[in-house]
Amino acid sequence: MFKVILNGINRLDFELSGKLNTEEMKLALDELESKSKDIENGKILYEIIDFHLPSLGAIAVELSRFPSMLKLMKKFDRVAVLTDKNWLKKASEFEGYLFPGLEIKAFDRGQKEDAEAWLVS
């Protein structure tokens, strides 16, 4: 399951739980594009509750939309990732180096208040 929630005028909250299939990935990316269309200097709170690798079809969908996702990510300044998996924390923060102008910081899931404070600092 993947939820995209508009939280104010410049913040999106994502929730990821379980394994995404092809159709769920399409819906998630459509919702992400739709809800971020008017965002500038945005923030994302991304909570990974129960991570499973997406299906191959879901990965193919994500890769097919890579150019539009790159453009979309330019709308955001900061992403706070909440996860209890150390490898996801490291991977998330590494991804921040791949997107100039986007700062990504990982937090334990129990540090939601800290993550939200960092997003607005």
C-alpha positions in Angstrom: 0.0 0.0 0.0 1.2 3.5 -0.9 -0.6 6.6 0.4 0.1 10.2 -0.7 -1.5 12.8 1.6 -1.4 16.5 0.9 -0.5 18.1 4.3 -0.7 21.8 3.9 0.3 23.9 0.9 3.8 22.6 0.4 4.1 19.2 2.1 3.2 15.7 1.1 3.2 12.7 3.4 3.8 9.3 2.0 3.1 6.0 3.6 4.5 2.8 2.2 3.6 -0.6 3.6 3.9 -4.0 2.0 4.8 -4.8 -1.6 3.6 -2.7 -4.6 2.5 -4.3 -7.8 2.3 -2.8 -11.2 -1.2 -1.2 -10.8 -0.5 0.1 -7.3 2.7 1.7 -8.6 0.8 3.4 -11.4 -1.8 4.7 -9.0 0.8 5.9 -6.5 2.8 7.8 -9.1 -0.4 9.3 -10.6 -1.4 10.5 -7.2 2.0 11.8 -6.4 2.0 13.9 -9.6 -1.5 15.1 -9.1 -1.0 16.2 -5.4 2.3 17.9 -6.1 1.3 19.9 -9.1 1.1 23.3 -7.2 3.9 22.7 -4.7 7.0 24.8 -4.7 9.9 24.5 -2.2 8.1 21.4 -0.9 8.7 19.0 1.9 8.0 15.3 2.1 7.5 13.1 5.1 8.0 9.5 3.9 7.1 6.8 6.3 8.2 3.3 5.4 6.1 1.0 7.7 6.8 -2.5 6.3 9.1 -2.5 3.3 9.0 -5.2 0.6 10.7 -4.9 -2.8 8.1 -3.9 -5.4 7.2 -6.3 -8.2 9.2 -6.3 -11.4 6.2 -4.7 -13.1 6.1 -2.0 -10.5 9.8 -1.3 -11.0 9.3 -1.1 -14.8 6.5 1.5 -14.3 8.7 3.6 -12.0 11.6 3.4 -14.5 9.3 4.4 -17.4 8.4 7.5 -15.5 11.9 8.4 -14.4 12.1 11.6 -16.5 8.8 13.0 -15.2 9.8 12.0 -11.6 13.1 13.9 -11.9 11.2 17.0 -12.9 8.7 16.5 -10.1 11.5 16.1 -7.5 12.7 19.6 -8.3 9.6 20.9 -6.6 10.9 19.7 -3.2 13.8 20.9 -1.0 13.7 18.3 1.8 12.6 14.7 2.4 12.5 13.2 5.9 12.4 9.4 5.7 11.1 7.4 8.7 12.2 3.8 8.8 13.6 1.3 11.3 15.8 -0.4 8.6 19.4 0.9 8.7 20.0 0.0 5.1 17.0 2.0 4.0 18.2 5.0 6.0 21.6 4.8 4.3 20.1 4.3 0.8 17.7 7.2 1.3 20.4 9.6 2.4 22.6 8.5 -0.5 19.8 9.2 -2.9 19.9 12.8 -1.7 23.3 13.1 -3.3 21.8 12.2 -6.7 19.4 15.1 -6.7 21.0 18.5 -6.5 19.1 20.9 -4.3 17.2 18.0 -2.5 18.2 17.2 1.1 17.2 13.8 2.4 17.6 12.8 6.0 16.6 9.5 7.6 15.1 9.1 11.1 13.9 6.1 13.2 10.1 5.6 12.9 9.8 6.7 16.6 11.3 10.1 15.7 8.4 11.5 13.8 8.4 14.8 15.7 12.1 15.3 15.1 11.6 14.6 11.4 8.7 17.1 11.2 10.8 19.7 13.0 13.7 19.2 10.6 11.4 19.6 7.6 10.5 23.1 8.7 13.9 24.2 10.1 
